[in-house]
Amino acid sequence: MFTAKFNDRKRFVGQASGKRKKQLALARIAEQEKSTGDENAPREVGAAECVVLDGGGDAHFSHRLQVEPRPVLCDIHDNQQEIEGASASAKKLRRFSGADDLQNAQVPADVPAEPKRTWCIVECGQLNSLLSDVKCPECEAGHLTIRVGESMGLSQELALCCDSCQYRRSEFSSPRESNRNHMKNVPFDVNKQIVLYSHEIGSGYSSVEKLCTVFGMPVMNKSSYQRIDKKVNASILAVTNVTLVETVEHVNVAYRQTFPQGRADVQFDEEDEDAAWEEDDGILWVDVAFDGTWHKRGFSSHYGVGVVVDVLTGLVLDFSVKSTYCHTCAMNKEKLEEMTPAQQLRWEQQHRAECSINHQGSAKSMERDAALELWGRSVERHNLRYRTMLSDGDSTAFNAVAAAQPYGPTRPITKLECTNHLPKRMGTALRKAAKDERLGGRGEGRLTKEKCQRLQNYFRSAILNNLEDQRAMEQAIWATFFHVTSTDEDPHHDRCPAGPASWCFFQRARAEEQPPPPHAEHNGTALSREVSHAVLPIYRRMTNPILLKRVAHGKTQNSNESLHNVMWGHCPKEIFVGKGRVEAATAEAVAKFNRGNFALAQVMDHMSLPITDLMEAALAKKDKVRIQKAEKATAVAAVAARRARCAGRQRQLEQQEDQEGEVYGAGLMGDGGE
C-alpha cells in the first residue's frame, strides 16, 4: 500500500486573488469611451462590472450602468471568508484540501515496504549494451544478455542468460499484486495502469492496441482488457461514492455556516427563499441545479445522464445514468428467439442482475426519469431534501418531480430559471419569429440576426442589473423594447432611466436640457412598427411575473455545463461504449470535479497501484493550473476581452455571409444539377 500526503495542494489554492485585483485595477485605469452605432442601448454586463462592447470589438467599462457586485440567492456568512474572492474551482478544491491524503491511510504492520517505483520505456538492445562487460556469476567466463520471453499483456518475461553456460534468471517486466487470496488471473500493474490510461484519454481497447503496434510490442488480449476494465470501473465508482459522502458533509457544514439562523418549522414557507431549511428530523433543505446530457447528439442516444449540483458550494451531490442498450441482450437476441418461453424467462432471470437496461422509453425522457430517481433517493442516500430545481426548462423534469411530490404534499419544490438560458430563450424566440414571419432582411427596421443578438443581450442586462427588484427588472426589459421601437415622430422613452448618466440618449438630452438628437443616428437597433407588433407577444411572454421571479436569484447552470465537458472528455460522444463505461466516466468526472485530480491517486490506491513522486507532482500541478485558468477566466478584464473577441468573430462572419449571399443549403444546386 502506498501512503501519500497530498496536503501540499493547499499552497496552490487562492494564489490568484492578488493578480485578479491587479487586473481589475489595470482595467479601470484603461477604461475609455468609444462611440458605436448603438451607443445608447442598454449594454450586456458581467457579474461585477458593466462591460461595454464597441463597434470595433473592444471593451471598456461604462459609468452609465452602475452595477455593484452583490450576493445572490444567499449572503455568505463571515465564517466563509476564507473562500471569498476565489474561483469556483478554488473553492471546491479548498473544501477537500484537508481530505486528500487518502483518508490518512496507514500501511499495515505485516505488509513489507515496497521498493520505490520508477517507470521508463527501454529498448532491450540498450540493456544488452549495458551488460556487455558483465560476466556470468556462475561460470565467470560468459557474457550475459537479456532475452524476451512470453508476454502477459504489456508485461513481458525478461530472462538474463549466459552465452557460455546454462545460467538463466527471469523476471517479468512489471510487478503485480501479491496473490494472498489465491485469486486467478491477478493482473500485472502495467496492465492495470494502461487500462486506466485509456480511461484518462477517453478511449478504449483500440488506444492500447495502437500503442502496442507503434512500439512493436505484443498486443494485450481483448478479453484481458475487458476483465481489467471492469475492475477499473468498480474502483472508480467506489472512490466516487466515498467522495460523494464527503461532499454531503462539506455541504452540510457550508449551509450551517452560511445560515446560522436558518432553521425553520416543518411547513415550507415559499416566501422565504433565502433560508436554509432543516427540520426536526435533521434533514437539510438545499438548493440544487439539475441538468441532463446525452452520449449522442440528436436525442437518439442509448445513454443519458442526470446530475444534481449544489448551488451554494458548486459541488456535485448525485448523478444517475440511464440506458436503453445492453450488449449481452443484443448479442443473444437471435438465440432468445429460438428459445421456448420458459427458457427465455429463465435466461432473463439469470441476466437481470447484469443487464445494462434501466430505462424504458425515448432518449428525451431520460432527463425526466433521472430527475425522479435523484429526488426520490435524496433523503435515503444523502439525508438531504432538494427544495429547488435550477434548470433550463427544456424538459418536463420539474413538472414530473413536482407531481411526484417526493417529500410529501406539504413540502413542495420550487422551480428556478438559469440566468444564462432564459436570455437564450428570448434570442431563440426572436430568431424564430424573424424566420417564420419574414421579419428579417436588409430593409430599415428589419429584425436581423445581429439585432436579435443585441436584444438578447439587453434582456440579459435588464435581468442582471435588477436581481433584487422584480418590478424594476420588468420595467427595465420593457424599457429596452420601447427604446428600440421609438422614432422621432413617436418617442417612447418614459421607461428609460432618467438623468445625465442614463444609457438612453433621449433621457440624457432631456436631463441636459438639450434637444433630442435624431433616432436614426443614435438607435442602431431600431425596429419598424411591423416588427415591433410581431415581437410584442414575445416580450409579454418573457416578462411573465412568475418567470421573472424564477430568475431573480441570479444563478446559472455553469457548474453542470462544466461537468458535462469533463465527463465527455473521458467518454467521447463519437465512440460507441457500454453503460459501464459511461457510468465510470461520469463517476470519474464527478470525483475530479469535486476533489480535483488527486481523485486519480485514490483510484490507483483502491487498485493497489503505488503512486510515484513524479505522478504526485503532476497531479498537484494539474490542480494548480486548473485554479489559475479559472481565476484568469473569471477576471473582469478577461471576460471583457473574451466577449469582445466573440462579438468580433460573429460580426465578421455575418459580414462575410452578407457579401457571399446564400451559398449553402438544401436544393441550392437545383433539381437538374445545372
N, C-alpha and C positions, 0 to 999 in steps of 0.2 A: 504494500500500500504506500501511496505517496502522500505526504502531508506538506502542503504548500501554504505559505502565508500570503494572502492576496491583499492585505490591508495597505500595501504601497499605493494602491489606486487612489487613496484619499488625496494624495498630493496633486493628482491630476484634475480634481473637480473644482470648478469655480474660479480658475485662474484667469478667465477671460473677462471678468467683470470690470477690471481696470481698463482693459483695452476697449471694451464697449463704451465706457464713459468717455474715453478719448475720442472715439469715432463720433459720438454724439456731439461733443464739443466742436470738432472739426466741421461737422455737417452744419451746425448752426452758424459758425463763422463764415462758411462758404455760401450761405443762403443768398439767393438772388431772385429778382423778379424778371421774368421774360414774358413778353406778350404772345398770346396764342390766338388762333381763330375763334376759340370759345372761352376766352379768359375769365368770364364772369360766371360760368356754370359751376355748380357745386362739385367739389373735387373728391376723388377717392382718397381715403385716408387710411393710415395704418393704425396700430393699437395705441401708439404713444404720441405720434406726431402727425401733422397734416402734410401729406406728401402730394405735391402737385407735379404732374407731367406736362411739359410744354410741347409745342408743336414739333420741336426737333428731337424729342425723345429724352431730353434731360429732365432732371428732377430738382426741385427746391422746396423749401418749407414755407407754407403760407401762413400769414398772420390773419387772414380773413376768417378762417375757421379755427377758432381757439378750442382745442380739444385736450383736456387734461387726461393723462392716463388714470384709469380708475379700476378698482377691483370689480369683477363681475361675478354674478351668481352667489358669491360669498366674499366676506372680508377675511383676509388671512390674519390669524392671531399672532400676537407678538412672540409666542413660543416658536414660531416657524420662521423667524427672521433669518436663520442661518441658510435657508434655501431661497430667500428672496433675491431677485435680480439675476438668477441663473436661468439657463435654458431648460426646457422640459427634459432633455436628456440628462443634464447635470443633476436635476432634482431627483429623477428616478434612480440614477446610479448612486447618488449620495445616500438615499434611503437604505440601499443594500450594502453600503461601503463597509459596515461592520459585520456583515453576514456572509462574506465571500471567501472565508477561509475553510471551505468545505466542512462547515459546522465544527471547526476546530478538531477535526478527526485526529485520533492518535493511532499509531501503529501498535497492534497487539504485541505483548512481550514475547510470545512464542514465534513470531514471524521474523525471520532474519532480514537484516537490512539489505536492500537491493543495491547493486552497483549503479553508479551514475550512468545514465543513458546518453549516448551521442549517436545520432543517425547521420549517415552520409551515403552517397551513391558512388560506388567504386567499381571500376572495371578490373576483372580478375588478373589480367596481364600486369597491371600495376602492382598488385600484391606479389606476384611471382618475381617481379623485378626486385622488390624489397627483400625477398627470401633467397635471392641468387647466391649470396655468400654464407647462408646459414647451413651448417652441417647437420646431418641426421643425428638425433640424440642416442640412437641405438648403435648403428654401425660407424658413426663418426666419419664416414667417408663420402656417402652420397649427399646429393643436394635435395632440398625439399621444394615441392611445388604444390600448388592448390588446384584441385580438380573439382569441378561442379558435378554433383550427383543428382539425385531425384529432387523434384520440386513439389512443394505443397503450397499452392498459391504463389505468392511472391517470396515466400521463404524457401530457400534452396539449401541443400546439403553441401557444405564445403568440407572437402577431405584433404588433409595435409599428408602427402605421400612422399616416400623416399624413392629416388630413381635407382637405388642400388640394392635395397633390402625390402622386406615386407612391411616395413613400418607404415602405419596408417592411423590417423586420428581424425575424427569428423565431428562437426557441429553444424547445426542449422544456422542460417544467416540471421535469424530472428528468434528471440526468446518467446516463450509463451507461458501463460499462467500455469502454476503448478497444479497438477491434477489430483487434488486431495480427495475429491469425491468420486474418483474413478469414472469420470464422465467420458463419453465417447466424443470424438471429433473436437477436442479442445483446440480452438483456432490459435494460430500464431499472432503475436501482437501486430506484426506488419500487415497481416491480412485484415485485422480489425481496424487498423488505422487507415488503410487505403479505402475501405468501405465508408468509414466516417468522413474521409476526404471527399468522396463522391457526394455525400450529403451536403458538405460545405459549399461545393461549387454548383450544386443544383443539378447534378447529372446522375447517371446510374451506372449499370454494368458496362455500357459502351465506353464510358470515360476510362475505366480501368483497363478495358481491352485495348483501347488506343494507346494508353500509356505504356503498356507492356509491349505493344507492337513497335512503338518508336524506339524503345530501349533494347529491343530484341530479346526480351525475357519471356519465359513461359507464361501463358495467359491463365489467370485464375479460372477455375471451373465455375460455370454459371450457377450450378446448384450450391456450391460452396458460398458464393457471393450472396445468394438469396438467404441461405441459412444464417450467415453473419448479419445480413441486413435486418433480419427480424430481431436479432439481439440488440443491434444499434437502435432500432425503433423503440424497443422496450426500455432501453436506458434513457433515451431522450424523454420519453413520456414520464418515466419515474422521476427524473430530475425536474421536469416542468411541474409535476404535481407538488413536489416539495416547494418549488418556487412560488406556486400559487398560494400554498398555505402561508408562507411567509409574507406574501403580498397582502393577504387579508389582514394579517397582524399589523402591517405598516399602514394600511388604510384605516383600520380602527384607531390607531394612535393619531393619525393625521386629522381625523374628524373630531376626536376628543380634544385635541389641541386647538383646532380651528374654531370649534363651537363649544367652549367650556360651559355655557349655559344653555345648550341646545337640547336638553331633554324635554320631551313632550308627553302628553297623555296618549292613550290608545287611539283616540279618534284622530283621524288625519285632517288637519286644518289646511285646506288648499290655499288659503290666503297667505299663509306664512311660508314663503318659498325659500327663505334663507336660513331655515333652522335645520340642524341635524337631528334626526329622529331616532330615539332609542326607547323602546317600550320596556315594560316591566319584565318581559322575558329575556331581555339582554340582546335582542336582535336589532341591529343598527340599520337605519334607512340611509341609503347612499344614492347619489345622482350618477347615472351612467350614460354613456354613449354607446349606441348599438349600430352595427353595420354588417352587411353581408357581402361576400365576394365569391367568385366562381373560378374554377380551374380553367375553363374555356370561355371564350367570348361568344356573345350571341345567344345566351341562355339555352345552349344545347349541351351544357356540361354534365358529366356524371357526378361531379363533386361540388359541393357548396360549403362555405364556412361562415358561421356567425360568431361574432366576437363582441364581448362586453368589456368596456373600458371605463374605469372610474374617472369622473370628470375632475374631481378635486386634485388627485395625485397624478393622473395620466397613466396609471398602471393597469395592465390587463387583469381582469378578475376571472374570466372564464371564457371558454370557446366550445363550439360544437361543430363537428364535421358531418355533413350529410352526404350519403352515397346512394346511387341507384344502380351501381355496377359491382358485380363480383366476378373475378376472373375464373374462379373454380366453377361457378354456376355456368358461365359462358362456355367453358371447355367441356362440360358434361351435359350440355343441352341435348345433343343427339342421343347420348346414352339414356338420358332420362325419358326421352320419347319412346324408347324401346322397352322400358320397364313397365311392369304392372303397377296399378295404383298403390298397392301395398308396398311394393319395392320403392316407389317414389317417396312415399310417406316416410319409410324407414331411412332413406338416404337424406331427406330433408331434415329429419330429426337429428341425425348424426352430424350434419353440416351446419346446423343452425348456429351453434356457438362460434363458428369461424366465418360465417357468412358476412361479407362486407356491406350488404344492402341493408340500410336502416332508414330509407325514405321511399315512400310510395307517392308518386306524383311528378309534376314537372319540375324543371330546374328553377323556375321563378318562385315556386312555393317553398323552396329550401330555406330562404331567409326567414319566412314567416314561421316555419316549423322549428327552426333553430332558436328563434326568439322564445317560442313557447317552452322549449326544453330548458333554456337557460334561466328564464324567470321561474319556471316550475321547480327547479332544484337549487335555487339560490339560498334558501333557508337551510335546507338539509346539508348542502355541501360547504357553504361558507358562513352560515349564520348571519346572512345579510338579506335585506329586502331592497330591491331596486325601485325607488319611488318615482323616478323619471326615466324617460327614454328619449335621449337626444339622437335624432336620426334625420335622414334626408327626405323622408316622406315618399320614397319611390315605391314602396311596397305596402302591403296591408299588415305588416308585422305588428304595429301598435294596436290596430283595431282588433287583431286576433288576441293579443295579450290582454287588452282591456276587457274584452268579452269573456276571457277565461277566468278573470279575477283570481290570480294565483295566491293572493294574500287575503282573500275574502272580500265581501261586498263593502265593508267599512274601510278598506284600505285601497283606494283607487290609485292608478298610475297616471302620471302627468306626461303629456307629450311636449317635447321641446324641439324647436327647429334649429338647424345648423345655420349660423350667420354667413357661411360661405355658399351653401346650397340654395338658400332662399333667393339671393340676388341672381343666381344662375337660372332659377326657375323664371324669374322676371325676364332675363335675357332670352331664354328659350321661347317664352310666350310671345315676345316681341318679334323675334325672327320668324316664328311660325305664322304670325299674323301678316308680316311683310310678304311672305311667300304665298300663303293661301289667298289673301285678299289683294294681292298685287299692289302692295303699298311701296315697294322699292323702286329703284330706277335712278336716273340721272336728274330728274326734274327738281325744281326748288321745293324744299319742304318735304321731300320723299324720305321714307324710312329705310335708310341704307344700313349695311352691316356695321359700319363704323358708328352710326348713331345709336343702333341697338346696344352696342358695347358701352357707349357713353351713358346711356340711360340706365343700363345695368349698374355701372359704377356709381352714378348719382344715387340710385336706390340703396346701394350698399353703404354709401357715405351717410345718408339720412338715418340709417339704422344705427351705425356705429357711433354717430355723434349724439344720439338721444337714447342711449340704453336705459337711463334712469327715468325717462318720462315717455310713456307710451303715447300720450296725446301729442307731445311735441314731435315724436317720431312720425306719426301720421301726418301732421301738418307739414313737416319737412319733405315728406315724399310728394304730397300734393303741390308743394311749392315748386319742386323741380318740374312737375308736369305743366303747371300753368306758366312757368318761366319759359319753357321751350315752345309753348303754343302761343305766346304773346306776339303781337305785331305793333307797329307804330300807331295804327288806327284803333287797335283793340288790345291795350296792355292789361295783363293780369299779374301784377307783381305785389299785390297786397299781402300775400302769404310769404313772400321772400323776407329774409332778415333785414331789418332796418338799420340805418346808421352808416357812417363813413367806412366802417370796416366790413360791410356786407359783401358777400360774393356776387351779389346781384348789381349789375352796372346801373340799373334803373334806380334802385334804392340808394346807391352811393351818390348818384347825381342829385337826387331829391334831398339827401342829407346835406350836401354841399351847396344847395340852392342853385343848382345849375340846370339848364335844360337837358332832358334825357337825350343821349346820343341815339342814332338810328339803330334799330334792332338788326338790320342786315349786316352791320359791321361788328356787332358785339355778341350776336347769338348764333354761334356756329352749329348748334344742334336744333335749329328751328324746325318745327313740324307744321305742315299745312293744316287747314281746317279739316279736310277729308281724313288725313292721317290721324289727327287728334281725336276725332269722333270714333275712329276704328279702334284705337288703343285705349280709349276711356274705360271700357269694361275690364280690361286687364288691370288697370290701376285700381279700379274698385275692388276687384277680387284680391289683389295683393295687399290692400290696405285693410283687410278684414281685421277687426279688433282682436279676435281670437288668434289669428295668425301672428299679428304683431306682438301679442303677449307671449307667444311661444318663443319668439326670437329675442326678447328683451334681456335675456341672460348674457348674451354676447359670446357664447361658447361655440366651438366648431368641432368637427369630426376629424381634425388633422391627425390626432393620435391613431385613429382607426386606419386612415389612409396610409400613414407611415408604416403601420404594422403590416398592411397588405403588401407594401413594397418589399419589406424584409421577407415576408412569407413566400411570395412567388419567386424571390431570388433563390430560395432553397429548393423550389419545385417549379421550374419554368412552365408556363402555360402551353408551350409548344411541344412538350414531351409527354407522351402517354404514360401514366403511372397508375398504381392501385391506391385504394383508400388508405392503406397503411402508410404509404409514402406521403400522401397529403397530410395525414394526421401528424406524422413525425415532423414534417416541415413546418406545420402550424405551431406545434409544441415547441420546436427549437426557436422559431421566431419569437414566440411569447417569452420564453426564458431569456433570450438575448435582449428583447425589448425592455423587460423589467429589470433584469440583473446586470446586463452587459455581456461582453464577450467572454467573461470568465465562466459563463454557463457551459461553454465548451469544455473547460477544465473539469467541471463537475460531471459532465457526461463521460469523459475519459476516466475519471476516478471510479465512476459506477461500473465501467467496463474493465476495471483493474489494469488500466494503462497508466504507466508513470508519465509525469509531465516534466519536461526538461526546463532548464533555466531559460533557454532561448525562447521556448514556447510561452513561458510565463511572461517574459518581457514583451513578446509580440502581442499577447492578449492585452496587456496593460497599455501598450502603445495604441492599439486599435480603439480602446475606450477613450484614450486621451484625444485622439484625432476626431472621434465622434463628437466629443464635447466641444472641441474647438470649432468644428464645422457648424455645429448647432448654434454656438454663440455668434459666430460670424454671420450666419444666415438670418438670425433674428435681430441683428443690429439695424438701426433705422436707416443708416446710410446704405447698407447692403440691400435692404428691402426696397428703398427708392431706386437704386441702380438696377435691381432685377426687374422691377416693374417698368422702368424706362426702356430697358432692352427688349422686354416682351412687347411693349407698345410699339416700339420702333420696328421690330420684325413684322408685327401684324400690319402696321401701316404700309410697309414696303411690299408685303405680299398682296394686299388689296390693290395697291397701285399697279403692280405687275399684272394682276388678273384683269383690271380695267383696261390696260393697254393691249393685252393679248386677246381679250374677248373670250368667248366660250370655246375652249379647245379640247375639253374632255367631258364626256357624258354619254349616256345610253342613246344609241341610234344616231350619233352625230355624223357618222360616215355615210349614212343613207342606206336604203334598202338594197340598192343595186351595187353598192360598193364603189360608186363614182362620185 
